[in-house]
């Protein structure tokens, strides 16, 4: 066995950032969520909703969860990072979709004037 025949150690195959982002975009489209993909500097971004951008380096996905370290909803500040594995596109898409639905609910409730029930 020559030096080129040895198995490569590591966490598994690394998917390119753009390929990973496109895969997540397809999964989210299957859930009825339209989004845009942008790439540059070895990263790709999936722009899902205002305040929800998922970025990937081709190994993991990251986005802001809006929760603190013990799971409480953060009303002010950016919250903590949420993570997803590139190997689990469907699971990651489900988690991103849940955050998308949460942000849409928060946006909809913020658009109603306090004490009047009338949209702004």
ZARO-671701 format. One record per atom (N, C-alpha, C, O): x, y, z; residue number from 1; residue in one letter. Coordinates in Angstrom, 1 decimal, padded with zeros to 4 digits. Example, Ala and Ser with C-alpha at 12.3 -4.5 7.8 and 13.67 -1.06 7.14 Angstrom:
REM residues 2
+--------+--------+--------+-----+--------+
!      x !      y !      z ! num ! residu !
+--------+--------+--------+-----+--------+
!  013.2 ! -005.7 !  007.8 !   1 !      A !
!  012.3 ! -004.5 !  007.8 !   1 !      A !
!  013.2 ! -003.3 !  007.8 !   1 !      A !
!  014.2 ! -003.3 !  008.5 !   1 !      A !
!  012.8 ! -002.2 !  007.1 !   2 !      S !
!  013.7 ! -001.1 !  007.1 !   2 !      S !
!  012.9 !  000.0 !  007.9 !   2 !      S !
!  013.4 !  001.1 !  008.0 !   2 !      S !
+--------+--------+--------+-----+--------+
This chain:
REM residues 120
+--------+--------+--------+-----+--------+
!      x !      y !      z ! num ! residu !
+--------+--------+--------+-----+--------+
!  000.9 ! -001.2 !  000.0 !   1 !      X !
!  000.0 !  000.0 !  000.0 !   1 !      X !
!  000.9 !  001.2 !  000.0 !   1 !      X !
!  001.7 !  001.4 !  000.9 !   1 !      X !
!  000.8 !  002.1 ! -001.0 !   2 !      X !
!  001.6 !  003.3 ! -001.1 !   2 !      X !
!  001.0 !  004.4 ! -000.3 !   2 !      X !
! -000.1 !  004.3 !  000.2 !   2 !      X !
!  001.8 !  005.5 ! -000.2 !   3 !      X !
!  001.3 !  006.6 !  000.6 !   3 !      X !
!  000.0 !  007.2 !  000.0 !   3 !      X !
! -000.8 !  007.8 !  000.8 !   3 !      X !
! -000.2 !  007.1 ! -001.3 !   4 !      X !
! -001.5 !  007.6 ! -001.9 !   4 !      X !
! -002.7 !  006.7 ! -001.7 !   4 !      X !
! -003.8 !  007.1 ! -002.0 !   4 !      X !
! -002.4 !  005.5 ! -001.2 !   5 !      X !
! -003.5 !  004.5 ! -001.1 !   5 !      X !
! -004.1 !  004.5 !  000.3 !   5 !      X !
! -005.1 !  003.8 !  000.6 !   5 !      X !
! -003.5 !  005.2 !  001.2 !   6 !      X !
! -004.0 !  005.3 !  002.6 !   6 !      X !
! -005.4 !  006.0 !  002.7 !   6 !      X !
! -005.6 !  007.0 !  002.0 !   6 !      X !
! -006.3 !  005.5 !  003.5 !   7 !      X !
! -007.5 !  006.2 !  003.7 !   7 !      X !
! -007.3 !  007.6 !  004.3 !   7 !      X !
! -006.4 !  007.7 !  005.2 !   7 !      X !
! -008.1 !  008.5 !  004.0 !   8 !      X !
! -008.0 !  009.9 !  004.5 !   8 !      X !
! -008.8 !  009.9 !  005.8 !   8 !      X !
! -010.0 !  009.6 !  005.8 !   8 !      X !
! -008.2 !  010.4 !  006.9 !   9 !      X !
! -008.9 !  010.6 !  008.1 !   9 !      X !
! -009.6 !  011.9 !  008.1 !   9 !      X !
! -009.2 !  012.8 !  007.5 !   9 !      X !
! -010.7 !  012.0 !  008.8 !  10 !      X !
! -011.4 !  013.2 !  008.9 !  10 !      X !
! -012.9 !  013.0 !  009.1 !  10 !      X !
! -013.3 !  011.8 !  009.2 !  10 !      X !
! -013.7 !  014.0 !  009.2 !  11 !      X !
! -015.1 !  013.9 !  009.5 !  11 !      X !
! -016.0 !  013.4 !  008.4 !  11 !      X !
! -017.2 !  013.3 !  008.6 !  11 !      X !
! -015.4 !  013.2 !  007.2 !  12 !      X !
! -016.2 !  012.8 !  006.1 !  12 !      X !
! -016.1 !  013.8 !  005.0 !  12 !      X !
! -015.3 !  014.8 !  005.1 !  12 !      X !
! -016.7 !  013.6 !  003.9 !  13 !      X !
! -016.6 !  014.5 !  002.7 !  13 !      X !
! -017.1 !  015.9 !  003.0 !  13 !      X !
! -018.1 !  016.1 !  003.7 !  13 !      X !
! -016.4 !  016.9 !  002.5 !  14 !      X !
! -016.8 !  018.2 !  002.7 !  14 !      X !
! -017.5 !  018.7 !  001.5 !  14 !      X !
! -016.9 !  018.7 !  000.4 !  14 !      X !
! -018.7 !  019.2 !  001.6 !  15 !      X !
! -019.4 !  019.7 !  000.5 !  15 !      X !
! -019.1 !  021.1 !  000.3 !  15 !      X !
! -018.9 !  021.8 !  001.3 !  15 !      X !
! -019.0 !  021.6 ! -001.0 !  16 !      X !
! -018.7 !  023.0 ! -001.2 !  16 !      X !
! -019.8 !  023.9 ! -000.6 !  16 !      X !
! -021.0 !  023.4 ! -000.5 !  16 !      X !
! -019.4 !  025.0 ! -000.2 !  17 !      X !
! -020.4 !  025.9 !  000.5 !  17 !      X !
! -021.6 !  026.2 ! -000.4 !  17 !      X !
! -022.7 !  026.2 !  000.0 !  17 !      X !
! -021.3 !  026.5 ! -001.7 !  18 !      X !
! -022.4 !  026.9 ! -002.6 !  18 !      X !
! -023.3 !  025.7 ! -002.8 !  18 !      X !
! -024.5 !  025.8 ! -002.8 !  18 !      X !
! -022.7 !  024.5 ! -002.9 !  19 !      X !
! -023.5 !  023.3 ! -003.1 !  19 !      X !
! -024.4 !  023.0 ! -001.9 !  19 !      X !
! -025.6 !  022.6 ! -002.0 !  19 !      X !
! -023.8 !  023.2 ! -000.7 !  20 !      X !
! -024.6 !  023.0 !  000.5 !  20 !      X !
! -025.8 !  024.0 !  000.6 !  20 !      X !
! -026.9 !  023.6 !  001.0 !  20 !      X !
! -025.5 !  025.3 !  000.3 !  21 !      X !
! -026.5 !  026.3 !  000.4 !  21 !      X !
! -027.6 !  026.0 ! -000.7 !  21 !      X !
! -028.8 !  026.2 ! -000.4 !  21 !      X !
! -027.2 !  025.6 ! -001.9 !  22 !      X !
! -028.3 !  025.3 ! -002.9 !  22 !      X !
! -029.1 !  024.1 ! -002.4 !  22 !      X !
! -030.3 !  024.0 ! -002.7 !  22 !      X !
! -028.5 !  023.1 ! -001.7 !  23 !      X !
! -029.2 !  022.0 ! -001.2 !  23 !      X !
! -030.3 !  022.4 ! -000.2 !  23 !      X !
! -031.4 !  022.0 ! -000.1 !  23 !      X !
! -029.8 !  023.3 !  000.7 !  24 !      X !
! -030.8 !  023.8 !  001.7 !  24 !      X !
! -031.9 !  024.6 !  001.1 !  24 !      X !
! -033.0 !  024.6 !  001.5 !  24 !      X !
! -031.5 !  025.4 !  000.1 !  25 !      X !
! -032.6 !  026.2 ! -000.6 !  25 !      X !
! -033.6 !  025.3 ! -001.3 !  25 !      X !
! -034.8 !  025.6 ! -001.2 !  25 !      X !
! -033.2 !  024.2 ! -001.8 !  26 !      X !
! -034.1 !  023.2 ! -002.4 !  26 !      X !
! -035.0 !  022.6 ! -001.4 !  26 !      X !
! -036.2 !  022.4 ! -001.6 !  26 !      X !
! -034.4 !  022.2 ! -000.2 !  27 !      X !
! -035.2 !  021.7 !  000.9 !  27 !      X !
! -036.3 !  022.7 !  001.4 !  27 !      X !
! -037.4 !  022.3 !  001.6 !  27 !      X !
! -035.8 !  023.9 !  001.5 !  28 !      X !
! -036.8 !  025.0 !  002.0 !  28 !      X !
! -037.9 !  025.2 !  001.0 !  28 !      X !
! -039.0 !  025.5 !  001.3 !  28 !      X !
! -037.5 !  025.2 ! -000.3 !  29 !      X !
! -038.5 !  025.4 ! -001.4 !  29 !      X !
! -039.5 !  024.3 ! -001.3 !  29 !      X !
! -040.7 !  024.5 ! -001.6 !  29 !      X !
! -039.1 !  023.1 ! -001.0 !  30 !      X !
! -040.0 !  021.9 ! -000.8 !  30 !      X !
! -041.0 !  022.2 !  000.4 !  30 !      X !
! -042.1 !  021.6 !  000.4 !  30 !      X !
! -040.6 !  023.0 !  001.3 !  31 !      X !
! -041.5 !  023.4 !  002.4 !  31 !      X !
! -042.3 !  024.6 !  002.2 !  31 !      X !
! -043.0 !  025.1 !  003.0 !  31 !      X !
! -042.2 !  025.2 !  000.9 !  32 !      X !
! -042.9 !  026.4 !  000.6 !  32 !      X !
! -042.2 !  027.7 !  000.9 !  32 !      X !
! -042.9 !  028.7 !  001.0 !  32 !      X !
! -041.0 !  027.6 !  001.2 !  33 !      X !
! -040.2 !  028.8 !  001.6 !  33 !      X !
! -039.2 !  029.2 !  000.5 !  33 !      X !
! -038.3 !  028.5 !  000.2 !  33 !      X !
! -039.5 !  030.4 ! -000.1 !  34 !      X !
! -038.6 !  030.9 ! -001.1 !  34 !      X !
! -037.4 !  031.6 ! -000.5 !  34 !      X !
! -037.6 !  032.3 !  000.5 !  34 !      X !
! -036.2 !  031.4 ! -001.0 !  35 !      X !
! -035.1 !  032.1 ! -000.5 !  35 !      X !
! -034.0 !  032.3 ! -001.6 !  35 !      X !
! -034.1 !  031.8 ! -002.7 !  35 !      X !
! -033.0 !  033.1 ! -001.3 !  36 !      X !
! -031.9 !  033.4 ! -002.2 !  36 !      X !
! -030.6 !  032.9 ! -001.7 !  36 !      X !
! -030.5 !  032.8 ! -000.5 !  36 !      X !
! -029.7 !  032.6 ! -002.6 !  37 !      X !
! -028.4 !  032.1 ! -002.2 !  37 !      X !
! -027.4 !  033.0 ! -002.8 !  37 !      X !
! -027.4 !  033.4 ! -003.9 !  37 !      X !
! -026.4 !  033.3 ! -002.0 !  38 !      X !
! -025.3 !  034.2 ! -002.4 !  38 !      X !
! -024.0 !  033.5 ! -001.9 !  38 !      X !
! -024.0 !  032.9 ! -000.8 !  38 !      X !
! -022.9 !  033.7 ! -002.6 !  39 !      X !
! -021.6 !  033.0 ! -002.2 !  39 !      X !
! -020.5 !  034.0 ! -002.4 !  39 !      X !
! -020.5 !  034.9 ! -003.3 !  39 !      X !
! -019.4 !  033.8 ! -001.6 !  40 !      X !
! -018.2 !  034.5 ! -001.8 !  40 !      X !
! -017.3 !  034.3 ! -000.6 !  40 !      X !
! -017.8 !  034.0 !  000.5 !  40 !      X !
! -016.0 !  034.3 ! -000.8 !  41 !      X !
! -015.0 !  034.2 !  000.3 !  41 !      X !
! -015.1 !  032.8 !  001.0 !  41 !      X !
! -015.1 !  032.8 !  002.2 !  41 !      X !
! -015.4 !  031.7 !  000.3 !  42 !      X !
! -015.5 !  030.4 !  000.9 !  42 !      X !
! -016.7 !  030.2 !  001.7 !  42 !      X !
! -016.8 !  029.2 !  002.5 !  42 !      X !
! -017.7 !  031.1 !  001.7 !  43 !      X !
! -018.9 !  030.9 !  002.4 !  43 !      X !
! -020.1 !  031.1 !  001.5 !  43 !      X !
! -019.9 !  031.7 !  000.4 !  43 !      X !
! -021.2 !  030.6 !  001.8 !  44 !      X !
! -022.4 !  030.8 !  001.1 !  44 !      X !
! -023.5 !  031.2 !  002.1 !  44 !      X !
! -023.6 !  030.7 !  003.2 !  44 !      X !
! -024.4 !  032.1 !  001.7 !  45 !      X !
! -025.5 !  032.6 !  002.5 !  45 !      X !
! -026.8 !  032.2 !  001.9 !  45 !      X !
! -027.0 !  032.4 !  000.7 !  45 !      X !
! -027.8 !  031.8 !  002.7 !  46 !      X !
! -029.1 !  031.5 !  002.3 !  46 !      X !
! -030.0 !  032.6 !  003.0 !  46 !      X !
! -030.2 !  032.6 !  004.2 !  46 !      X !
! -030.5 !  033.5 !  002.2 !  47 !      X !
! -031.3 !  034.6 !  002.8 !  47 !      X !
! -032.7 !  034.2 !  002.7 !  47 !      X !
! -033.3 !  034.0 !  001.7 !  47 !      X !
! -033.3 !  033.9 !  003.9 !  48 !      X !
! -034.6 !  033.3 !  004.1 !  48 !      X !
! -035.7 !  034.4 !  004.4 !  48 !      X !
! -036.7 !  034.4 !  003.7 !  48 !      X !
! -035.4 !  035.3 !  005.3 !  49 !      X !
! -036.4 !  036.3 !  005.8 !  49 !      X !
! -035.7 !  037.4 !  006.5 !  49 !      X !
! -034.5 !  037.2 !  006.8 !  49 !      X !
! -036.3 !  038.5 !  006.7 !  50 !      X !
! -035.6 !  039.6 !  007.4 !  50 !      X !
! -035.2 !  039.1 !  008.8 !  50 !      X !
! -036.1 !  038.6 !  009.6 !  50 !      X !
! -034.0 !  039.1 !  009.1 !  51 !      X !
! -033.5 !  038.6 !  010.4 !  51 !      X !
! -033.2 !  037.2 !  010.4 !  51 !      X !
! -032.8 !  036.6 !  011.4 !  51 !      X !
! -033.3 !  036.5 !  009.2 !  52 !      X !
! -032.9 !  035.1 !  009.1 !  52 !      X !
! -032.1 !  034.8 !  007.9 !  52 !      X !
! -032.6 !  034.6 !  006.8 !  52 !      X !
! -030.8 !  034.8 !  008.2 !  53 !      X !
! -029.8 !  034.4 !  007.1 !  53 !      X !
! -029.0 !  033.2 !  007.6 !  53 !      X !
! -028.5 !  033.3 !  008.8 !  53 !      X !
! -029.0 !  032.2 !  006.8 !  54 !      X !
! -028.2 !  031.0 !  007.2 !  54 !      X !
! -026.9 !  031.0 !  006.4 !  54 !      X !
! -026.9 !  031.2 !  005.2 !  54 !      X !
! -025.8 !  030.8 !  007.1 !  55 !      X !
! -024.6 !  030.8 !  006.4 !  55 !      X !
! -023.9 !  029.4 !  006.5 !  55 !      X !
! -024.1 !  028.7 !  007.5 !  55 !      X !
! -023.1 !  029.0 !  005.5 !  56 !      X !
! -022.4 !  027.8 !  005.6 !  56 !      X !
! -021.0 !  027.9 !  005.0 !  56 !      X !
! -020.8 !  028.7 !  004.1 !  56 !      X !
! -020.1 !  027.1 !  005.5 !  57 !      X !
! -018.8 !  026.9 !  005.0 !  57 !      X !
! -018.7 !  025.6 !  004.3 !  57 !      X !
! -017.6 !  025.2 !  003.9 !  57 !      X !
! -019.8 !  024.9 !  004.1 !  58 !      X !
! -019.8 !  023.6 !  003.4 !  58 !      X !
! -019.7 !  022.5 !  004.4 !  58 !      X !
! -019.8 !  021.3 !  004.0 !  58 !      X !
! -019.5 !  022.8 !  005.7 !  59 !      X !
! -019.5 !  021.7 !  006.7 !  59 !      X !
! -020.7 !  021.8 !  007.6 !  59 !      X !
! -021.3 !  020.8 !  008.0 !  59 !      X !
! -021.0 !  023.0 !  008.0 !  60 !      X !
! -022.2 !  023.3 !  008.9 !  60 !      X !
! -023.0 !  024.5 !  008.4 !  60 !      X !
! -022.5 !  025.3 !  007.7 !  60 !      X !
! -024.2 !  024.5 !  008.9 !  61 !      X !
! -025.0 !  025.7 !  008.7 !  61 !      X !
! -025.1 !  026.4 !  010.1 !  61 !      X !
! -025.1 !  025.8 !  011.1 !  61 !      X !
! -025.2 !  027.8 !  010.0 !  62 !      X !
! -025.4 !  028.6 !  011.2 !  62 !      X !
! -026.4 !  029.6 !  011.0 !  62 !      X !
! -026.5 !  030.2 !  009.9 !  62 !      X !
! -027.2 !  029.9 !  012.0 !  63 !      X !
! -028.2 !  031.1 !  011.9 !  63 !      X !
! -028.5 !  031.5 !  013.3 !  63 !      X !
! -028.2 !  030.8 !  014.3 !  63 !      X !
! -029.1 !  032.7 !  013.5 !  64 !      X !
! -029.5 !  033.2 !  014.8 !  64 !      X !
! -030.8 !  032.5 !  015.2 !  64 !      X !
! -031.8 !  032.5 !  014.4 !  64 !      X !
! -030.8 !  032.0 !  016.4 !  65 !      X !
! -032.0 !  031.3 !  016.8 !  65 !      X !
! -033.0 !  032.2 !  017.5 !  65 !      X !
! -034.2 !  031.9 !  017.6 !  65 !      X !
! -032.6 !  033.4 !  018.0 !  66 !      X !
! -033.4 !  034.2 !  018.8 !  66 !      X !
! -033.7 !  033.8 !  020.2 !  66 !      X !
! -034.6 !  034.3 !  020.9 !  66 !      X !
! -032.9 !  032.8 !  020.7 !  67 !      X !
! -033.0 !  032.3 !  022.0 !  67 !      X !
! -031.7 !  032.4 !  022.8 !  67 !      X !
! -030.6 !  032.5 !  022.2 !  67 !      X !
! -031.8 !  032.5 !  024.1 !  68 !      X !
! -030.5 !  032.5 !  024.9 !  68 !      X !
! -030.0 !  031.1 !  025.1 !  68 !      X !
! -030.6 !  030.1 !  024.7 !  68 !      X !
! -028.9 !  031.0 !  025.9 !  69 !      X !
! -028.3 !  029.7 !  026.1 !  69 !      X !
! -029.1 !  028.7 !  026.8 !  69 !      X !
! -028.9 !  027.5 !  026.6 !  69 !      X !
! -030.1 !  029.1 !  027.6 !  70 !      X !
! -031.0 !  028.1 !  028.2 !  70 !      X !
! -032.4 !  028.0 !  027.6 !  70 !      X !
! -033.3 !  027.4 !  028.1 !  70 !      X !
! -032.5 !  028.6 !  026.4 !  71 !      X !
! -033.7 !  028.4 !  025.6 !  71 !      X !
! -034.8 !  029.4 !  025.7 !  71 !      X !
! -035.8 !  029.3 !  025.1 !  71 !      X !
! -034.5 !  030.4 !  026.5 !  72 !      X !
! -035.5 !  031.5 !  026.6 !  72 !      X !
! -035.5 !  032.4 !  025.4 !  72 !      X !
! -034.5 !  032.6 !  024.8 !  72 !      X !
! -036.7 !  032.9 !  025.0 !  73 !      X !
! -036.8 !  033.8 !  023.9 !  73 !      X !
! -036.1 !  035.1 !  024.2 !  73 !      X !
! -036.4 !  035.7 !  025.2 !  73 !      X !
! -035.2 !  035.6 !  023.3 !  74 !      X !
! -034.5 !  036.8 !  023.5 !  74 !      X !
! -035.3 !  037.9 !  022.7 !  74 !      X !
! -035.5 !  037.8 !  021.5 !  74 !      X !
! -035.8 !  038.9 !  023.4 !  75 !      X !
! -036.6 !  040.0 !  022.8 !  75 !      X !
! -035.7 !  041.1 !  022.3 !  75 !      X !
! -036.0 !  041.7 !  021.3 !  75 !      X !
! -034.5 !  041.3 !  022.9 !  76 !      X !
! -033.6 !  042.3 !  022.5 !  76 !      X !
! -032.2 !  041.6 !  022.3 !  76 !      X !
! -031.9 !  040.6 !  023.0 !  76 !      X !
! -031.5 !  042.1 !  021.3 !  77 !      X !
! -030.2 !  041.5 !  021.0 !  77 !      X !
! -030.3 !  040.3 !  020.0 !  77 !      X !
! -031.4 !  040.0 !  019.6 !  77 !      X !
! -029.2 !  039.8 !  019.5 !  78 !      X !
! -029.2 !  038.9 !  018.4 !  78 !      X !
! -029.6 !  037.5 !  018.8 !  78 !      X !
! -029.8 !  036.7 !  017.9 !  78 !      X !
! -029.5 !  037.1 !  020.0 !  79 !      X !
! -029.8 !  035.7 !  020.4 !  79 !      X !
! -028.5 !  034.9 !  020.2 !  79 !      X !
! -027.4 !  035.4 !  020.0 !  79 !      X !
! -028.6 !  033.6 !  020.2 !  80 !      X !
! -027.5 !  032.7 !  020.1 !  80 !      X !
! -027.6 !  032.0 !  018.8 !  80 !      X !
! -028.6 !  031.9 !  018.1 !  80 !      X !
! -026.4 !  031.5 !  018.4 !  81 !      X !
! -026.4 !  030.7 !  017.1 !  81 !      X !
! -027.0 !  029.4 !  017.2 !  81 !      X !
! -027.0 !  028.7 !  018.2 !  81 !      X !
! -027.7 !  029.0 !  016.1 !  82 !      X !
! -028.2 !  027.7 !  015.9 !  82 !      X !
! -027.4 !  027.0 !  014.9 !  82 !      X !
! -026.8 !  027.7 !  014.0 !  82 !      X !
! -027.3 !  025.7 !  014.9 !  83 !      X !
! -026.4 !  025.0 !  014.0 !  83 !      X !
! -027.2 !  023.8 !  013.4 !  83 !      X !
! -028.1 !  023.3 !  013.9 !  83 !      X !
! -026.7 !  023.5 !  012.2 !  84 !      X !
! -027.3 !  022.3 !  011.5 !  84 !      X !
! -026.1 !  021.6 !  010.7 !  84 !      X !
! -025.2 !  022.3 !  010.3 !  84 !      X !
! -026.3 !  020.4 !  010.5 !  85 !      X !
! -025.3 !  019.6 !  009.7 !  85 !      X !
! -025.6 !  019.6 !  008.3 !  85 !      X !
! -026.7 !  019.5 !  007.9 !  85 !      X !
! -024.6 !  019.7 !  007.4 !  86 !      X !
! -024.8 !  019.7 !  006.0 !  86 !      X !
! -025.3 !  018.3 !  005.6 !  86 !      X !
! -026.0 !  018.2 !  004.6 !  86 !      X !
! -024.9 !  017.3 !  006.3 !  87 !      X !
! -025.3 !  015.9 !  006.0 !  87 !      X !
! -026.8 !  015.7 !  006.3 !  87 !      X !
! -027.4 !  014.7 !  005.8 !  87 !      X !
! -027.4 !  016.6 !  007.0 !  88 !      X !
! -028.8 !  016.5 !  007.4 !  88 !      X !
! -029.6 !  017.7 !  006.9 !  88 !      X !
! -030.1 !  018.5 !  007.6 !  88 !      X !
! -029.7 !  017.8 !  005.5 !  89 !      X !
! -030.4 !  018.9 !  004.9 !  89 !      X !
! -031.8 !  019.0 !  005.3 !  89 !      X !
! -032.3 !  020.1 !  005.6 !  89 !      X !
! -032.5 !  017.9 !  005.3 !  90 !      X !
! -033.9 !  017.9 !  005.7 !  90 !      X !
! -034.2 !  018.3 !  007.1 !  90 !      X !
! -035.1 !  019.1 !  007.4 !  90 !      X !
! -033.4 !  017.8 !  008.0 !  91 !      X !
! -033.5 !  018.2 !  009.4 !  91 !      X !
! -033.2 !  019.7 !  009.7 !  91 !      X !
! -033.9 !  020.4 !  010.4 !  91 !      X !
! -032.1 !  020.1 !  009.0 !  92 !      X !
! -031.7 !  021.5 !  009.1 !  92 !      X !
! -032.8 !  022.4 !  008.5 !  92 !      X !
! -033.2 !  023.5 !  009.1 !  92 !      X !
! -033.4 !  022.0 !  007.4 !  93 !      X !
! -034.5 !  022.8 !  006.7 !  93 !      X !
! -035.7 !  022.9 !  007.7 !  93 !      X !
! -036.3 !  023.9 !  007.7 !  93 !      X !
! -036.0 !  021.8 !  008.4 !  94 !      X !
! -037.1 !  021.9 !  009.3 !  94 !      X !
! -036.9 !  022.9 !  010.4 !  94 !      X !
! -037.8 !  023.6 !  010.8 !  94 !      X !
! -035.7 !  022.9 !  010.9 !  95 !      X !
! -035.3 !  023.8 !  012.0 !  95 !      X !
! -035.3 !  025.3 !  011.5 !  95 !      X !
! -035.8 !  026.2 !  012.2 !  95 !      X !
! -034.8 !  025.5 !  010.3 !  96 !      X !
! -034.8 !  026.8 !  009.7 !  96 !      X !
! -036.3 !  027.3 !  009.5 !  96 !      X !
! -036.6 !  028.4 !  009.7 !  96 !      X !
! -037.1 !  026.3 !  009.0 !  97 !      X !
! -038.5 !  026.6 !  008.7 !  97 !      X !
! -039.2 !  027.0 !  010.0 !  97 !      X !
! -040.1 !  027.9 !  010.0 !  97 !      X !
! -038.9 !  026.3 !  011.1 !  98 !      X !
! -039.5 !  026.7 !  012.4 !  98 !      X !
! -039.2 !  028.1 !  012.8 !  98 !      X !
! -040.0 !  028.8 !  013.3 !  98 !      X !
! -037.9 !  028.5 !  012.6 !  99 !      X !
! -037.5 !  029.8 !  013.0 !  99 !      X !
! -038.2 !  030.8 !  012.0 !  99 !      X !
! -038.6 !  031.9 !  012.5 !  99 !      X !
! -038.3 !  030.5 !  010.8 ! 100 !      X !
! -039.0 !  031.4 !  009.8 ! 100 !      X !
! -040.4 !  031.6 !  010.2 ! 100 !      X !
! -040.9 !  032.7 !  010.2 ! 100 !      X !
! -041.1 !  030.5 !  010.6 ! 101 !      X !
! -042.5 !  030.7 !  011.1 ! 101 !      X !
! -042.6 !  031.6 !  012.3 ! 101 !      X !
! -043.5 !  032.4 !  012.4 ! 101 !      X !
! -041.6 !  031.4 !  013.2 ! 102 !      X !
! -041.6 !  032.2 !  014.4 ! 102 !      X !
! -041.4 !  033.7 !  014.1 ! 102 !      X !
! -042.1 !  034.5 !  014.6 ! 102 !      X !
! -040.5 !  034.0 !  013.2 ! 103 !      X !
! -040.2 !  035.4 !  012.8 ! 103 !      X !
! -041.4 !  036.0 !  012.1 ! 103 !      X !
! -041.8 !  037.1 !  012.3 ! 103 !      X !
! -042.1 !  035.2 !  011.3 ! 104 !      X !
! -043.3 !  035.7 !  010.6 ! 104 !      X !
! -044.4 !  036.0 !  011.6 ! 104 !      X !
! -045.1 !  037.0 !  011.5 ! 104 !      X !
! -044.6 !  035.2 !  012.6 ! 105 !      X !
! -045.6 !  035.4 !  013.7 ! 105 !      X !
! -045.2 !  036.7 !  014.4 ! 105 !      X !
! -046.1 !  037.5 !  014.7 ! 105 !      X !
! -043.9 !  036.9 !  014.8 ! 106 !      X !
! -043.5 !  038.1 !  015.5 ! 106 !      X !
! -043.7 !  039.3 !  014.6 ! 106 !      X !
! -044.1 !  040.3 !  015.1 ! 106 !      X !
! -043.5 !  039.2 !  013.3 ! 107 !      X !
! -043.6 !  040.4 !  012.4 ! 107 !      X !
! -045.1 !  040.7 !  012.3 ! 107 !      X !
! -045.5 !  041.9 !  012.3 ! 107 !      X !
! -045.9 !  039.7 !  012.2 ! 108 !      X !
! -047.4 !  039.9 !  012.0 ! 108 !      X !
! -048.0 !  040.6 !  013.3 ! 108 !      X !
! -048.8 !  041.4 !  013.2 ! 108 !      X !
! -047.5 !  040.1 !  014.5 ! 109 !      X !
! -048.1 !  040.7 !  015.7 ! 109 !      X !
! -047.6 !  042.1 !  015.9 ! 109 !      X !
! -048.2 !  042.9 !  016.5 ! 109 !      X !
! -046.4 !  042.4 !  015.4 ! 110 !      X !
! -045.8 !  043.8 !  015.5 ! 110 !      X !
! -046.5 !  044.8 !  014.6 ! 110 !      X !
! -046.4 !  046.0 !  014.8 ! 110 !      X !
! -047.2 !  044.3 !  013.6 ! 111 !      X !
! -047.8 !  045.1 !  012.6 ! 111 !      X !
! -049.2 !  045.5 !  013.0 ! 111 !      X !
! -049.9 !  046.3 !  012.4 ! 111 !      X !
! -049.7 !  045.0 !  014.2 ! 112 !      X !
! -051.0 !  045.4 !  014.7 ! 112 !      X !
! -050.8 !  046.5 !  015.8 ! 112 !      X !
! -050.0 !  046.3 !  016.7 ! 112 !      X !
! -051.5 !  047.6 !  015.7 ! 113 !      X !
! -051.3 !  048.7 !  016.6 ! 113 !      X !
! -051.7 !  048.2 !  018.0 ! 113 !      X !
! -052.8 !  047.5 !  018.1 ! 113 !      X !
! -051.0 !  048.5 !  019.1 ! 114 !      X !
! -051.4 !  048.1 !  020.4 ! 114 !      X !
! -052.7 !  048.6 !  020.8 ! 114 !      X !
! -053.1 !  049.8 !  020.5 ! 114 !      X !
! -053.5 !  047.8 !  021.5 ! 115 !      X !
! -054.8 !  048.1 !  022.0 ! 115 !      X !
! -055.9 !  048.4 !  021.0 ! 115 !      X !
! -057.0 !  048.7 !  021.4 ! 115 !      X !
! -055.6 !  048.3 !  019.7 ! 116 !      X !
! -056.6 !  048.6 !  018.7 ! 116 !      X !
! -057.0 !  047.5 !  017.9 ! 116 !      X !
! -058.2 !  047.4 !  017.4 ! 116 !      X !
! -056.1 !  046.5 !  017.6 ! 117 !      X !
! -056.4 !  045.4 !  016.8 ! 117 !      X !
! -056.4 !  045.8 !  015.3 ! 117 !      X !
! -056.8 !  045.0 !  014.4 ! 117 !      X !
! -056.0 !  047.1 !  015.0 ! 118 !      X !
! -056.0 !  047.6 !  013.7 ! 118 !      X !
! -054.6 !  047.5 !  013.1 ! 118 !      X !
! -053.7 !  048.0 !  013.7 ! 118 !      X !
! -054.4 !  046.9 !  011.9 ! 119 !      X !
! -053.1 !  046.9 !  011.3 ! 119 !      X !
! -052.6 !  048.3 !  011.0 ! 119 !      X !
! -053.4 !  049.2 !  010.7 ! 119 !      X !
! -051.3 !  048.4 !  011.2 ! 120 !      X !
! -050.7 !  049.8 !  010.9 ! 120 !      X !
! -050.6 !  050.0 !  009.4 ! 120 !      X !
! -050.1 !  051.1 !  009.1 ! 120 !      X !
+--------+--------+--------+-----+--------+
